[in-house]
Structures are given as C-alpha cells and as structure tokens.
Amino acid sequence: MGDEDAQEPATTDGPAATGAAEPEGGESVCWLERVCPECGRLADTAPPVRCTRCGTLLTG
C-alpha cells in the first residue's frame, strides 16, 4: 500500500477549527464625534465641547 492514500489529520488548533470568531480590534465608531477635525485630539466628553488642545468647537 502506498502513501498516496494517506491523509494528514485535521488540526483542531485555533479559532477557525472551533468556529469561534476572533474579536476585532480598534475603537468603536461612536467615538468619531469626539475627534477634533483640526488636530485629531479625542475629547473627554461628548459634544458640544471645545478641543482642549486647539480650541476648535466640536459640535458632533
């Protein structure tokens, strides 16, 4: 009997084999209204607020 019929055993390592999805990284889109369009700083509170770095009014 030859090795032509031999198959590799299926691996069970990692999320693909178990069907579990890996969590995606990054911040939520809801933070976008807090990003200053002038300098890119993230505001500590929701708009309307002035950017603490450059003074631009964030209106949301």
C-alpha positions in Angstrom: 0.0 0.0 0.0 1.4 3.4 -1.0 1.5 6.7 0.8 -0.8 8.3 -1.9 -3.9 7.4 0.1 -2.5 8.7 3.4 -4.1 12.0 4.6 -3.0 14.4 7.2 -5.2 14.5 10.3 -7.3 17.6 10.6 -5.9 20.1 13.1 -8.1 21.4 15.9 -5.9 24.4 16.8 -7.1 28.0 16.6 -10.4 29.7 16.2 -11.1 28.6 12.6 -11.3 25.0 13.7 -13.6 25.7 16.6 -15.8 28.1 14.7 -15.1 30.9 17.3 -14.6 34.3 15.8 -11.7 36.4 16.8 -12.6 39.8 18.3 -11.8 42.7 16.1 -9.6 45.5 17.4 -9.9 49.2 17.3 -12.2 51.8 18.8 -15.9 52.0 18.2 -17.2 54.3 15.6 -19.2 56.2 18.2 -16.0 58.0 19.3 -15.8 59.7 16.0 -17.8 62.7 17.1 -15.2 63.3 19.8 -12.3 63.6 17.4 -11.2 67.1 16.7 -11.1 67.7 12.9 -8.3 70.2 13.3 -5.7 68.4 15.5 -7.1 64.9 16.0 -7.3 65.0 19.8 -10.0 62.9 21.4 -12.4 65.0 23.6 -13.1 63.7 27.2 -16.8 64.5 26.9 -19.4 64.3 24.2 -20.0 67.4 22.1 -20.7 70.3 22.2 -17.3 70.9 23.7 -14.1 72.8 22.8 -10.9 70.9 22.0 -8.5 71.3 24.9 -5.5 71.3 22.5 -6.5 73.8 19.8 -9.9 75.3 20.9 -11.9 74.1 17.9 -15.6 73.7 18.8 -16.7 70.1 18.4 -20.4 70.0 17.6 -20.8 66.3 17.0 
